[in-house]
């Protein structure tokens, strides 16, 4: 793996981050509208849906394959989400940093050399751990420990499936379409 970033790498990272940020902004609106329904029907709404917010890190890491790509991909996406009026305001950036760092640490653990589905699922799970470490003390400070543990498990499970698995599925679709041919990803 080359450690040097090319202009094409930076452009690809920007496109991934901005695209995922637009996805996050749309998801923020939908999330805000559906939260009252979730509270009535599915109190552990994170179980099925929160992993949507972590897809940028694993996808950027997989496509770019450079140190820092996962962290910066998630930070760019969080920045776009924030700028498009996220209900979490500036905290979207802190959340993005925690989630992107989780994926980045997994890629670093594998020396930025292994990119198969097990690594992507673990990267998604680690992003979910970052989400839990950030969200639980801030948004769920008063909940019982057993409920907090369920929330954390739900965040990690959702991030594994939607973040890691979603990144892998998107990468495969982009490769099949030829969209990644120019960067050899």
N, C-alpha and C positions, 0 to 999 in steps of 0.2 A: 504494500500500500504506500502510495506517495503521501508524504506529509505536507506537500505544498498545495495550496489552494489556487486553482486557476480562476480566471474570470468566468468561465462557464460554470464552475462549481458554485460560485457566488450567485450567479444569475439563477441557477437551478434551486439553490437554497432559498432565495428570495421568492421565487414562484411558489415553491412548496409552502413556505411560511405564510405568504399572503393568501394563497388559496385556502389553506387550512384556517387562517384567521377569519376569512369570509364565512367559511363553514361554521366556525365557532360562533360568530356573530348571529347567524341565522339560528343556530342551535340555542343560543342564549335567549332569543325572543321566544322560541317554542318552549323552552324550559320554564321561562317566567310565566307563560300562559298556562302551562300544564301543572305547575307546582301545586295549586290547590287540589286538583284531581289526584295527583300522586299522594298527597297527604291523607286523603280519604281512602283511596283504594290500595295504594302500594307505599306504605311508609318508608320502605327501604328502596326508594326510587333509584338510588345509586346502583342497585343491583343490576339493572338492565341497561342503564343509559349513560352514566357518568364517563365511561371510558371513551366516549366520543371526543372529549376535550384533550386526550393525550395522544392522538394519532400523529400529530405533526412531528414529535420527537423521533419515534421509531421510523417513520417514513423518511424523514430527512437523513437520519443515520444510514438507513438502508440504501437510499439513492446516491447520496454524496460519498459515503464511506471515508470520511475524514474526521479527525479529532475535532470535537466541538459542534459537529453538524446537528446532532440530536438536540443538544441544549439550545443552540441558536435558532434552529428551526421552530422549536416550541416557543422560544421567546419572541420571535417575529410574529408567529401566529397569535400569541397572547397580546402583543402590542396592537396588531390590527383589530383584534376583538375589542380591546380597550378603546381604541380610537373610534370604533363604530358604535360606541355608547353601551358598553357592557354594564349590566346592573351591578357588577362587582367593582366597578371603577378601577382605580390603580392597583387594587389587589389582584386583578387578572394577571399582572406582570409577575407578582410574587408567586402566584399559583403556577404560572407557566414555567418559572425558573425551577420550582420544586419538581414539577413533572418532567421537564426536560433533563434535569440532572439525574433523575432515576434512570432514564433510558441511556443517557451518556455513560453512566457508571457501568452498566451492563456491557456496552460495546467496548469500553476500556478494559473491563475484566477479560474479555475475549481478544484483546490486543488489536481490535479493529480489523480482524482477519476472518472471523466466522460470522456468516450472515444467514444461516438457515432458519427455518420456522421455529425451532426450539429457542434460539437466541431472540428472535423477534417477540415471541410470547413472553419470555422472561423480561425483555425490555419494556413491554407493555405493562407487565405486573409491577416492575420497579417504578414505572411512572405512576401507577396506582398507589404504591407505597408513598411516593412523594406527595400525591394528592391527599392521602389520608393524613400524613404528617402536617401538611399545611391546613387542611380544612377542619379536622376534628377539633383542635384547640380554639380555632377562630369561630367556626359556625355551629359547633355542637358542644360547646364547653360545659353545659349543664347536664348532659345526658349521663345515664348510668354507664358504668364501665362495660357491662355486658352488651348494651345497645351500641356503644362506641365500637366495640370489637366486631359486632355484626356489620356496622357501617363500613369499617375499615376492610373487612373481608369482601364486602360487596363492591367497594371501590376497586380493590385489587382484581377481583374476578372480572368485573366489567372492563377494566383497563387491559387485562390480558386478552380478552376476546375482541373488544372493539378497537383498542389502541394497537396492540401487537398484531393480532390477526387481521384487523382492518388494514393496517399498514402493509402487511404482506399481500393481501388481496389487491389493494390499490397498485402496489408495485408490479405485480404480475399483469394486471390490466394495462398499465402504462407501457410495460415492455411489449406486450402483444400488439398494442396500437402503434408501436414504433416511436412513441413520444420520448423515449429515453435513449434512442440510438445515438444521438449526437454526443452524449456524455458517457456512453458505454456502460450504463448502469443496468 
